Amino acid sequence: MRAINLSVGTLIIVCIAGCTMVPDLSDATNNYPFSKEVKVDDVVQEVKCELAEAFAEEATKQNLDWMEGWGAKVDLTFQTNETGSITPSVTYTQPLQNAFFLASGPSSLNAATGAPASISAIPQSFNLGISGAYSGQAYRTETMSFSLSLKELAAWQYQLKEKTCHPVGSTDLQGNLSLKPWLSAALTPVGLGDLSLGIHPAIGGGSKAGNIQGQSLREEDKTNDPHPERTAYFRKAAQYAAEAATKSAQDAFATKRKALRSKILTPAALQKISDLADAAAGDAIQAQQALEATKDFHVAQENAVDADVSAEAAAKNAASAKILASPNPPIDSISHSLNFVVAIGGSVSPNWMLLHWKGPANVGNLGALSGIRTHTLSIALASTGASSNTEVARVLNNDSFRQSIQSP
């Protein structure tokens, strides 16, 4: 009996301490019930190693040059949730003298004579129930975010030569994260040609388009007015248009030179860009000829309009060449998440029935203690450009929300 009382008292003390103290930092990275701490640096090493291996293997299957500017954003979260409760419940009983209720008659009859045999006593007692409750909960969360470029991963793997990934454990984030099959499945539509490079305007973002450059002419400026100042105006407008057309042609040829160095553009796309650059150059020549042909008022007006039209065409051709030289990737982003939840708990329900007392766990448990360890790894892959930050944030937020509604 003394040993039982000691055990119950120990559990009560543990429950009180467990639900009123902040868990140790090591508890957050402990994957109960295996009782081994998950080290952050081990997880980081494993993520880098598996991603590097996965991309190296995929590069042997298909052209991944379109992912040259991509990177990985990784969120790592360790969370512990410890709960403890004490709910004693006892009953005090005071026995009272038995009572006899004669008006109800005997409880049995003599079978031979039919006479009353006995009148049963009614036990009486006074009961007083006493209960109480104490509970508490403590959280600790450790979060880490880091970014890796694919170029950095490739260089890191090259420095390690032919190093293979060796997980430090077999469970939780210590084990094999299986990032290679995930990445292979995600890139399969690209390898099969279901998704490809092209112009894919973002929903709600509008399509890529260039702005018309040069000096635009107003309708009231196109009327016949022999005033000398207006002739000078049209000459100036034609000059602005010719300069704008020349600038567009220069931009188009700069785009062409950049495209020729690209590793992802197809021969057809390169030919189209070259044609657009040549067309922009032709537009610039026409705008310059229109400027040089400006002499009197009537010719000035007509040629200023022609120069403006040529400048607009040159700008559109240059813009189209720029779009073709920088196609959208076949995939905007790729994400993956792992969520490990391990729960452990215990309770005790001792009960004694004495003359006056019954308890201390008449209802439920006297004491209970539980702990939940949640380990989460989220990875988002996308272009590292400024325009891709929103996409990465969106993907990680979606993963975080989904995990929150799945967690116990």
GIKAPE-V326143 format. One record per pair of residues at least 12 apart in sequence whose ideal C-beta (glycine too) atoms are under 8 Angstrom apart, sorted by sequence separation. I is the first residue (numbers start at 1). J is the second residue. D is the distance in whole Angstrom. If there is no record, write none. Layout:
# GIKAPE-V326143
I,J,D + I,J,D
This chain:
# GIKAPE-V326143
55,67,8 + 106,118,6 + 107,119,6 + 221,233,7 + 291,303,7 + 349,361,4 + 380,392,5 + 106,119,5 + 107,120,4 + 221,234,7 + 290,303,4 + 348,361,8 + 382,395,7 + 105,119,8 + 259,273,5 + 290,304,7 + 349,364,7 + 380,395,4 + 221,237,8 + 290,306,4 + 291,307,6 + 349,365,5 + 350,366,6 + 380,396,5 + 102,119,6 + 256,273,6 + 290,307,4 + 348,365,6 + 349,366,6 + 255,273,6 + 256,274,6 + 347,365,4 + 348,366,6 + 378,396,6 + 100,119,6 + 287,306,8 + 347,366,8 + 348,367,5 + 380,399,8 + 217,237,6 + 286,306,7 + 287,307,4 + 290,310,7 + 347,367,7 + 348,368,8 + 51,72,6 + 100,121,6 + 101,122,6 + 215,236,8 + 256,277,4 + 286,307,8 + 347,368,4 + 378,399,5 + 99,121,7 + 100,122,7 + 215,237,5 + 255,277,7 + 346,368,7 + 347,369,8 + 378,400,7 + 98,121,4 + 99,122,5 + 287,310,4 + 345,368,7 + 346,369,6 + 98,122,6 + 252,276,6 + 253,277,5 + 286,310,4 + 287,311,5 + 345,369,6 + 346,370,8 + 98,123,6 + 99,124,6 + 215,240,3 + 252,277,4 + 345,370,3 + 378,403,8 + 98,124,6 + 214,240,6 + 215,241,6 + 284,310,7 + 344,370,7 + 345,371,7 + 47,74,6 + 97,124,7 + 214,241,4 + 253,280,8 + 283,310,5 + 287,314,7 + 343,370,7 + 344,371,6 + 376,403,6 + 95,123,8 + 96,124,4 + 249,277,7 + 252,280,4 + 253,281,7 + 283,311,7 + 343,371,7 + 95,124,8 + 96,125,6 + 214,243,8 + 215,244,7 + 251,280,8 + 252,281,7 + 343,372,5 + 44,74,8 + 95,125,5 + 96,126,6 + 214,244,3 + 283,313,5 + 284,314,5 + 342,372,7 + 343,373,8 + 94,125,6 + 213,244,4 + 214,245,7 + 249,280,4 + 283,314,4 + 341,372,7 + 342,373,5 + 44,76,8 + 93,125,5 + 94,126,4 + 213,245,8 + 248,280,5 + 249,281,5 + 341,373,7 + 43,76,6 + 93,126,7 + 94,127,8 + 280,313,8 + 340,373,8 + 341,374,5 + 374,407,6 + 93,127,5 + 213,247,7 + 249,283,7 + 279,313,8 + 280,314,4 + 283,317,7 + 340,374,7 + 341,375,8 + 92,127,7 + 93,128,8 + 213,248,6 + 245,280,8 + 248,283,7 + 249,284,4 + 279,314,8 + 339,374,7 + 340,375,4 + 40,76,7 + 91,127,6 + 92,128,4 + 248,284,7 + 339,375,8 + 340,376,8 + 372,408,7 + 91,128,7 + 92,129,8 + 280,317,4 + 338,375,8 + 339,376,5 + 40,78,8 + 91,129,5 + 92,130,7 + 245,283,6 + 246,284,5 + 279,317,5 + 280,318,5 + 338,376,7 + 339,377,8 + 90,129,8 + 91,130,7 + 245,284,4 + 337,376,7 + 338,377,4 + 38,78,7 + 89,129,7 + 90,130,5 + 277,317,8 + 337,377,7 + 338,378,8 + 89,130,7 + 90,131,7 + 245,286,8 + 246,287,8 + 276,317,5 + 277,318,8 + 280,321,7 + 337,378,4 + 89,131,4 + 242,284,7 + 245,287,4 + 246,288,7 + 276,318,7 + 336,378,8 + 337,379,7 + 88,131,7 + 89,132,8 + 244,287,8 + 245,288,7 + 335,378,7 + 336,379,5 + 87,131,7 + 88,132,5 + 276,320,5 + 277,321,6 + 335,379,7 + 87,132,7 + 242,287,4 + 276,321,4 + 335,380,5 + 86,132,8 + 87,133,5 + 241,287,5 + 242,288,5 + 334,380,7 + 335,381,7 + 86,133,7 + 87,134,8 + 333,380,6 + 334,381,4 + 85,133,7 + 86,134,5 + 87,135,8 + 242,290,7 + 273,321,5 + 276,324,7 + 333,381,6 + 334,382,7 + 29,78,5 + 85,134,7 + 86,135,7 + 238,287,8 + 241,290,8 + 242,291,4 + 272,321,8 + 333,382,4 + 28,78,4 + 30,80,8 + 85,135,4 + 241,291,8 + 332,382,7 + 28,79,6 + 84,135,7 + 85,136,8 + 273,324,5 + 28,80,4 + 83,135,7 + 84,136,6 + 238,290,6 + 239,291,6 + 272,324,6 + 273,325,6 + 27,80,5 + 83,136,7 + 84,137,8 + 238,291,4 + 83,137,5 + 329,383,7 + 27,82,7 + 82,137,7 + 269,324,6 + 333,388,8 + 81,137,7 + 82,138,5 + 235,291,8 + 238,294,5 + 269,325,8 + 23,80,5 + 81,138,8 + 82,139,8 + 81,139,5 + 269,327,7 + 333,391,5 + 23,82,5 + 80,139,7 + 235,294,5 + 265,324,8 + 332,391,6 + 333,392,7 + 79,139,7 + 80,140,5 + 234,294,7 + 265,325,7 + 335,395,4 + 79,140,7 + 80,141,8 + 335,396,7 + 79,141,5 + 238,300,7 + 245,307,7 + 252,314,8 + 259,321,8 + 265,327,7 + 333,395,5 + 337,399,4 + 19,82,7 + 78,141,7 + 79,142,8 + 234,297,8 + 241,304,7 + 248,311,7 + 255,318,7 + 262,325,7 + 264,327,7 + 335,398,8 + 18,82,6 + 19,83,6 + 20,84,8 + 77,141,7 + 78,142,4 + 335,399,6 + 339,403,5 + 19,84,3 + 77,142,7 + 78,143,8 + 231,296,7 + 235,300,6 + 238,303,6 + 242,307,6 + 245,310,5 + 249,314,6 + 252,317,6 + 256,321,7 + 259,324,8 + 337,402,8 + 343,408,7 + 18,84,4 + 19,85,7 + 77,143,5 + 231,297,4 + 234,300,4 + 238,304,4 + 241,307,4 + 245,311,4 + 248,314,4 + 252,318,4 + 255,321,5 + 259,325,4 + 337,403,6 + 341,407,6 + 17,84,8 + 76,143,7 + 77,144,8 + 197,264,6 + 230,297,7 + 234,301,5 + 237,304,5 + 241,308,5 + 244,311,4 + 248,315,5 + 251,318,5 + 255,322,5 + 258,325,6 + 339,406,7 + 341,408,6 + 16,84,7 + 75,143,7 + 76,144,5 + 197,265,8 + 339,407,7 + 15,84,4 + 75,144,8 + 76,145,7 + 228,297,8 + 231,300,5 + 234,303,8 + 235,304,7 + 238,307,4 + 241,310,7 + 242,311,7 + 245,314,4 + 248,317,7 + 249,318,7 + 252,321,5 + 256,325,8 + 14,84,8 + 15,85,7 + 16,86,7 + 75,145,5 + 76,146,8 + 234,304,4 + 237,307,7 + 238,308,8 + 241,311,4 + 244,314,7 + 245,315,8 + 248,318,4 + 252,322,8 + 255,325,5 + 15,86,5 + 74,145,7 + 226,297,6 + 237,308,7 + 244,315,7 + 251,322,7 + 73,145,7 + 74,146,5 + 225,297,8 + 73,146,8 + 74,147,7 + 224,297,8 + 12,86,6 + 73,147,5 + 74,148,7 + 224,298,7 + 72,147,7 + 71,147,6 + 72,148,5 + 71,148,6 + 72,149,8 + 224,301,8 + 71,149,4 + 72,150,7 + 70,149,7 + 71,150,6 + 222,301,6 + 70,150,5 + 71,152,8 + 72,153,8 + 68,150,7 + 67,150,6 + 68,151,7 + 222,305,7 + 217,304,6 + 217,305,6 + 217,308,6 + 216,308,6 + 214,307,8 + 215,308,7 + 214,308,6 + 55,150,6 + 215,311,8 + 51,148,7 + 214,311,3 + 55,153,6 + 56,154,7 + 213,311,6 + 214,312,7 + 55,154,7 + 212,311,8 + 213,312,8 + 48,148,7 + 212,312,5 + 52,153,4 + 56,157,6 + 213,314,8 + 214,315,7 + 40,142,8 + 44,146,7 + 51,153,6 + 52,154,7 + 213,315,4 + 212,315,5 + 40,144,6 + 52,156,6 + 53,157,7 + 211,315,7 + 212,316,7 + 48,153,6 + 52,157,4 + 210,315,5 + 210,316,6 + 48,156,6 + 49,157,8 + 210,318,6 + 211,319,8 + 210,319,2 + 209,319,6 + 210,320,7 + 53,164,8 + 208,319,8 + 28,140,5 + 53,165,6 + 210,322,7 + 27,140,7 + 28,141,7 + 29,142,7 + 28,142,5 + 49,163,7 + 23,138,6 + 25,140,7 + 50,165,6 + 208,323,5 + 19,135,6 + 20,136,5 + 22,138,6 + 23,139,8 + 24,140,8 + 49,165,4 + 19,136,3 + 21,138,7 + 23,140,5 + 25,142,7 + 16,134,7 + 18,136,8 + 19,137,6 + 20,138,7 + 22,140,6 + 19,138,6 + 46,165,6 + 18,138,8 + 46,167,6 + 46,168,8 + 57,180,7 + 64,187,8 + 199,323,6 + 54,179,5 + 58,183,6 + 62,187,7 + 199,324,8 + 42,168,5 + 50,176,8 + 54,180,4 + 58,184,6 + 46,173,8 + 50,177,6 + 53,180,6 + 57,184,8 + 50,178,8 + 51,179,6 + 54,182,8 + 55,183,7 + 62,190,7 + 199,327,6 + 200,328,4 + 39,168,8 + 50,179,4 + 54,183,4 + 58,187,6 + 62,191,4 + 198,327,6 + 199,328,6 + 43,173,5 + 47,177,7 + 50,180,6 + 54,184,7 + 61,191,6 + 197,327,4 + 198,328,6 + 38,169,8 + 42,173,8 + 43,174,8 + 46,177,6 + 66,197,6 + 197,328,7 + 42,174,7 + 47,179,7 + 51,183,8 + 197,329,7 + 198,330,8 + 36,169,7 + 197,330,6 + 38,172,6 + 196,330,5 + 38,173,5 + 195,330,4 + 38,174,6 + 195,331,6 + 34,171,6 + 34,172,7 + 36,174,7 + 31,171,6 + 190,330,5 + 31,172,4 + 189,330,8 + 190,331,6 + 31,173,8 + 189,331,8 + 31,174,7 + 187,331,8 + 186,331,7 + 187,334,8 + 186,334,5 + 186,336,8 + 183,334,7 + 182,336,5 + 179,336,7 + 177,338,6 + 173,338,7 + 173,340,7 + 172,340,5 + 172,342,7 + 68,263,8 + 65,263,4 + 66,264,5 + 65,264,5 + 63,263,8 + 177,377,7 + 179,379,7 + 63,264,7 + 173,375,5 + 172,375,6 + 173,377,6 + 131,362,8 + 131,363,7 + 129,362,7 + 149,384,6 + 147,384,8 + 95,355,7 + 67,329,7 + 93,355,8 + 94,356,7 + 66,329,5 + 93,356,6 + 66,330,7 + 92,356,6 + 93,357,7 + 92,357,6 + 93,358,7 + 91,357,7 + 90,357,6 + 91,358,4 + 90,358,7 + 91,359,6 + 90,359,3 + 89,359,6 + 90,360,5 + 88,359,7 + 89,360,7 + 91,362,6 + 88,360,5 + 89,361,6 + 90,362,7 + 88,361,7 + 89,362,4 + 87,361,8 + 89,363,5 + 89,364,7 + 87,363,8 + 87,364,6 + 87,365,7 + 88,366,6 + 87,366,7 + 85,365,8 + 86,366,7 + 87,367,8 + 86,367,5 + 85,367,7 + 84,367,8 + 85,368,5 + 84,368,7 + 85,369,8 + 83,368,8 + 84,369,5 + 83,369,7 + 84,370,8 + 82,369,8 + 83,370,5 + 82,370,7 + 83,371,8 + 82,371,5 + 81,371,7 + 82,372,8 + 80,371,7 + 81,372,4 + 80,372,7 + 80,373,6 + 81,374,7 + 79,373,7 + 80,374,8 + 78,373,8 + 79,374,4 + 78,374,8 + 79,375,8 + 77,374,7 + 78,375,6 + 79,376,8 + 77,375,7 + 77,376,4 + 76,376,7 + 77,377,8 + 75,376,7 + 76,377,6 + 75,377,7 + 76,378,8 + 74,377,7 + 75,378,4 + 74,378,7 + 75,379,8 + 74,379,5 + 73,379,7 + 74,380,8 + 72,379,6 + 73,380,5 + 34,342,8 + 72,380,7 + 73,381,8 + 31,340,7 + 33,342,7 + 72,381,5 + 73,382,8 + 32,342,5 + 71,381,7 + 31,342,6 + 32,343,8 + 33,344,5 + 70,381,6 + 71,382,7 + 32,344,5 + 70,382,6 + 71,383,8 + 70,383,5 + 71,384,4 + 69,383,5 + 70,384,7 + 69,384,6 + 69,385,7 + 73,392,5 + 75,396,6 + 73,396,7 + 75,399,8 + 75,400,8 + 51,379,8 + 47,377,7 + 47,379,7 + 43,377,7 + 11,348,5 + 38,375,6 + 32,371,6 + 8,348,6 + 7,348,8 + 32,373,6 + 8,350,5 + 31,373,6 + 30,373,6 + 27,371,8 + 31,375,7 + 28,373,7 + 4,350,7 + 27,373,8 + 29,375,8 + 23,371,8 + 19,369,8 + 18,369,5 + 8,360,8 + 15,367,5 + 14,367,8 + 15,368,7 + 12,366,8 + 15,369,5 + 11,366,8 + 12,367,5 + 14,369,6 + 11,367,5 + 8,366,7 + 11,369,8 + 8,367,8
